[in-house]
Amino acid sequence: MNEISISAALLDAVIFAAERHKNQRRKDAEASPYVNHPIALAHLLATTGGIEDLAVLQAAILHDTIEDTETTEAELRERFGDEVTNIVLEVTDDKALPKQRRKEFQVEHALHKSKGAALVKLADKTCNLRDIAISPPTDWPLSRRQEYFDWAKRVVDRLPRVNEAMLRAFEQAYAARPHEPSSSPPKADEGEWLRMPGGTRGMSGFVRVMNTGDIEVELYDHSEGARSAFDSDVSTIYTVRKDDLPALAERLAEGFGGPTPSIASLPGQLTTFSDVQDLIEWLTTKSGVPVAKRVDFDV
């Protein structure tokens, strides 16, 4: 491909991304156009990383189109081909999962990324750290900015080492981690996640065992209705404390027959309800054990 053709192909990706992201804004104080972000990725890869691979640069420009717009995989394949689309798919989160689980998936799967996907992911994290350090989302407190920096580093530390110059750029960006004025206890790690049907379109259900021993049941609403009403996905989380689990197991046996499940098997037993909404109704109205409720917005 000659130089003119390469330039045209890159501009084609820019035009496509600009059209798909045209109504989206970043969450900084200036509400800057979202498309600035994917363009910044491609610029960083080309100038700092010395990347000349057209597919990688196009994928960087297009990396959020499937995840954050109505763009389909088929559209990308038809217009930009399999190589570009496969990279985009590798860096696309499953929006049916709650945000925290998506973040953990990025850490878990980082080691297995292809070279192209690792480059795009590395550029993405670097550009995000730079933006958060200089102009963070207006509603992000210090703790959330610090948490993002540390999570991004966990992802990058597990990526294949594909470009030393890009790694140095990331480390420089991470060095601007917001200053922590006082020490605070670390956030408890989350344990095992079990998935179950959500009950209606745009809903997902999860049962998770926290490392504290508590059990959480989550109704994750990623429907268009939630995004229209709240400009975000919504997680409604019901927590049963560790000390109340024996009573919960007994109520389960009394209500549905059979032996009392062990505490270890209790999470799996809970996922046998037809869907998460049925489980939540039983927990809150029939189980007789204390259930704490909270609502989180996925901003």
C-alpha positions in Angstrom: 0.0 0.0 0.0 1.5 3.4 -1.0 1.7 6.4 1.3 -1.4 8.1 -0.2 -3.4 4.9 0.3 -2.3 4.6 4.0 -3.2 8.2 4.7 -6.6 7.6 3.1 -7.2 4.5 5.1 -6.3 6.2 8.4 -8.6 9.2 7.6 -11.4 6.7 6.7 -11.1 5.3 10.3 -11.0 8.9 11.7 -14.2 9.8 9.8 -15.9 6.7 10.9 -15.0 7.1 14.5 -16.0 10.8 14.4 -19.4 10.0 13.1 -20.0 7.2 15.6 -18.8 9.2 18.6 -20.2 12.6 17.5 -22.7 12.9 20.3 -20.4 11.6 23.0 -18.3 13.7 25.4 -15.5 13.0 27.8 -16.3 13.5 31.5 -13.7 16.2 32.1 -14.7 19.8 33.0 -14.5 20.9 29.4 -16.7 18.1 28.2 -14.2 17.6 25.4 -15.3 15.6 22.3 -14.9 11.9 22.9 -13.3 11.3 19.5 -10.2 13.2 20.8 -9.4 10.1 22.8 -9.1 7.4 20.1 -7.2 9.9 17.9 -4.8 10.4 20.8 -4.2 6.7 21.0 -3.2 6.4 17.3 -1.0 9.5 17.6 0.8 8.1 20.7 1.4 4.7 18.9 2.8 6.4 15.8 5.0 9.1 17.4 6.1 7.4 20.7 5.8 3.8 19.8 7.0 4.1 16.2 4.1 2.0 15.1 3.6 1.9 11.3 1.2 -1.0 11.2 -1.9 0.3 9.5 -4.2 -2.2 11.2 -3.0 -1.3 14.6 -3.4 2.4 14.0 -6.9 2.0 12.6 -7.9 -0.3 15.5 -6.7 2.3 17.9 -9.0 4.9 16.3 -11.9 2.5 16.2 -11.3 0.7 19.6 -14.4 2.0 21.3 -16.9 1.9 18.5 -18.4 -1.5 19.2 -18.3 -1.1 23.0 -19.6 2.5 23.2 -21.7 3.0 20.1 -24.2 1.1 18.0 -21.5 -0.1 15.6 -21.6 -3.8 14.9 -18.8 -6.3 14.3 -20.2 -6.9 10.8 -19.9 -3.2 9.9 -16.3 -3.1 10.9 -15.4 -6.3 9.1 -17.1 -5.0 5.9 -15.4 -1.6 6.0 -12.0 -2.3 7.7 -11.4 -6.0 7.3 -10.8 -8.9 9.7 -7.4 -7.9 11.1 -8.6 -4.5 12.3 -11.9 -5.9 13.6 -10.2 -8.7 15.5 -8.0 -6.2 17.4 -11.0 -4.1 18.2 -12.9 -7.1 19.5 -9.9 -8.1 21.7 -10.1 -4.8 23.5 -13.9 -4.5 23.7 -15.5 -5.2 27.1 -18.7 -7.2 27.5 -21.1 -4.5 28.6 -23.5 -7.2 29.9 -21.1 -7.6 32.8 -21.0 -5.1 35.8 -18.2 -2.6 35.5 -16.1 -4.1 38.3 -16.2 -7.5 36.7 -15.3 -6.0 33.3 -12.3 -4.4 35.0 -11.2 -7.7 36.6 -11.6 -9.4 33.2 -9.2 -7.0 31.7 -6.6 -7.9 34.3 -7.2 -11.6 33.9 -7.1 -11.7 30.1 -4.3 -9.1 29.6 -1.6 -11.8 29.4 -3.2 -13.4 26.3 -3.6 -10.4 24.1 -2.2 -10.4 20.6 0.6 -7.9 19.8 -1.8 -5.5 18.1 -4.3 -5.6 21.0 -1.6 -5.2 23.6 -0.4 -2.1 21.8 -3.9 -0.6 21.6 -4.6 -1.5 25.3 -1.2 0.0 26.4 -1.9 3.2 24.5 -5.5 3.4 25.9 -4.3 3.1 29.5 -1.5 5.6 28.9 -3.8 8.2 27.4 -6.4 7.7 30.1 -3.8 8.3 32.9 -2.6 11.4 31.2 -6.2 12.7 30.9 -7.1 11.9 34.5 -3.9 13.5 35.9 -4.5 16.7 34.0 -8.3 17.0 33.6 -10.2 14.2 35.5 -13.9 13.6 35.4 -15.5 16.3 37.4 -17.2 13.8 39.8 -14.2 11.6 40.5 -12.8 12.1 44.0 -9.1 11.5 44.7 -9.7 7.9 45.8 -11.3 7.0 42.5 -8.5 8.6 40.5 -6.0 6.7 42.5 -7.9 3.5 42.1 -8.0 3.9 38.3 -4.3 4.5 38.2 -3.6 1.4 40.2 -6.0 -0.8 38.2 -4.5 0.4 34.9 -1.1 -0.6 36.1 -2.4 -4.0 37.0 -3.6 -4.5 33.4 -0.4 -3.1 31.8 1.8 -5.2 34.1 0.2 -8.4 32.7 0.3 -7.4 29.0 2.9 -8.9 26.7 5.9 -6.6 26.5 5.5 -5.5 22.9 7.1 -2.0 22.8 9.6 -0.6 25.3 9.0 3.0 24.3 5.3 2.7 25.0 6.0 1.0 28.3 8.2 3.9 29.3 5.4 6.4 28.3 3.0 4.5 30.5 5.4 4.5 33.5 5.8 8.3 33.0 2.0 8.7 33.0 1.7 6.5 36.1 4.3 8.6 37.9 1.6 11.4 37.9 -0.6 9.3 40.1 -2.6 11.7 42.2 -1.0 12.3 45.6 -2.6 10.4 48.5 -2.8 12.8 51.5 -3.6 10.2 54.0 -3.5 6.4 54.3 -6.7 4.5 54.0 -7.5 0.8 54.3 -7.4 -1.2 51.0 -10.6 -2.0 49.4 -11.7 -5.6 50.0 -11.1 -7.9 47.1 -14.1 -9.6 45.6 -14.2 -13.3 45.5 -15.9 -15.8 43.2 -18.6 -14.6 40.7 -21.5 -16.7 39.6 -23.7 -15.6 36.7 -27.5 -16.1 36.4 -30.3 -14.9 34.1 -31.5 -11.3 34.6 -35.2 -12.0 34.0 -35.8 -9.3 31.4 -34.0 -7.8 28.4 -31.1 -5.6 29.4 -30.7 -7.2 32.8 -28.0 -9.5 34.2 -27.7 -11.3 37.5 -24.8 -12.2 39.7 -24.1 -14.0 42.9 -20.7 -13.3 44.4 -18.9 -14.5 47.5 -16.8 -11.7 49.0 -13.5 -12.4 50.6 -15.1 -11.3 53.8 -17.5 -14.3 53.6 -20.5 -12.2 52.8 -22.7 -13.0 49.8 -23.9 -10.3 47.4 -26.7 -10.7 44.9 -26.6 -8.1 42.1 -29.2 -7.1 39.6 -27.3 -5.3 36.9 -29.5 -3.1 34.7 -27.7 -2.2 31.4 -30.9 -1.5 29.6 -31.6 1.5 27.4 -34.2 2.6 30.0 -31.5 2.8 32.7 -29.1 4.7 30.4 -31.8 7.1 29.4 -32.9 7.8 32.9 -29.6 7.9 34.7 -27.0 8.3 31.9 -25.3 5.1 33.3 -25.9 1.5 34.0 -27.3 0.7 37.4 -26.4 -2.0 39.9 -28.8 -2.9 42.7 -26.9 -5.0 45.2 -28.3 -7.1 48.1 -25.9 -8.3 50.8 -26.3 -11.1 53.3 -23.7 -11.0 56.0 -21.5 -14.0 56.7 -23.1 -14.5 60.2 -26.6 -14.8 58.7 -25.7 -17.4 56.1 -26.5 -20.5 58.3 -30.0 -19.1 58.8 -30.3 -18.4 55.1 -29.3 -22.0 54.3 -32.0 -23.3 56.7 -34.7 -21.1 55.1 -33.7 -22.3 51.7 -34.2 -25.9 52.8 -37.5 -25.2 54.6 -38.9 -23.3 51.6 -37.9 -25.7 48.8 -37.3 -29.0 50.5 -34.2 -31.2 50.7 -31.3 -31.1 53.0 -29.8 -27.8 54.4 -27.1 -26.8 52.0 -23.6 -26.2 53.3 -22.2 -22.7 53.4 -19.8 -23.6 50.7 -22.6 -24.8 48.3 -25.0 -22.0 49.2 -24.0 -19.6 46.4 -24.6 -22.3 43.8 -27.9 -23.1 45.4 -29.0 -19.5 45.1 -28.3 -19.5 41.3 -30.9 -22.3 40.8 -33.7 -19.7 41.0 -35.2 -19.0 37.6 -33.6 -15.6 37.4 -32.0 -13.0 39.7 -35.2 -11.0 40.2 -37.0 -14.1 41.6 -34.0 -14.7 43.9 -34.1 -11.1 45.1 -37.9 -11.2 45.8 -37.4 -14.4 47.9 -34.4 -12.9 49.8 -36.2 -9.7 50.6 -39.7 -10.9 51.3 -39.5 -14.6 52.3 -36.1 -15.6 53.6 -36.4 -13.9 57.0 -32.7 -12.9 57.1 -31.4 -9.3 57.2 -30.6 -8.1 53.7 -28.8 -4.8 53.1 -29.4 -3.0 49.8 -27.4 -0.4 47.9 -27.5 1.1 44.5 -24.4 1.8 42.4 -24.3 3.9 39.2 -21.8 2.8 36.5 -20.4 6.2 35.5 
